[in-house]
Amino acid sequence: MHKLNALIPELSVSNIERSLEFYLDILTFKIEYQRPENKFALLSLGDCQIMIEEVNGHWETGESLIP
């Protein structure tokens, strides 16, 4: 894995498996690090890095409303 960016957004997803399929198969990101037991993955595409984690109630600060 190359150097981690100074700031990496972490996205909460409703389904880690579907999200991984989208990011890996369609957008061609690759997995740099993964904790399957926590439903978490760090993904990269070139210099872009994102983290995705299935919603688990630990980071929810309020109700998620559709705009």
Secondary structure by P-SEA (a helix, b strand, c coil): ccccccbbbbbbbccaaaaaaaaccccccccccccccccbbbbbcccbbbbbbcccccccccccccc
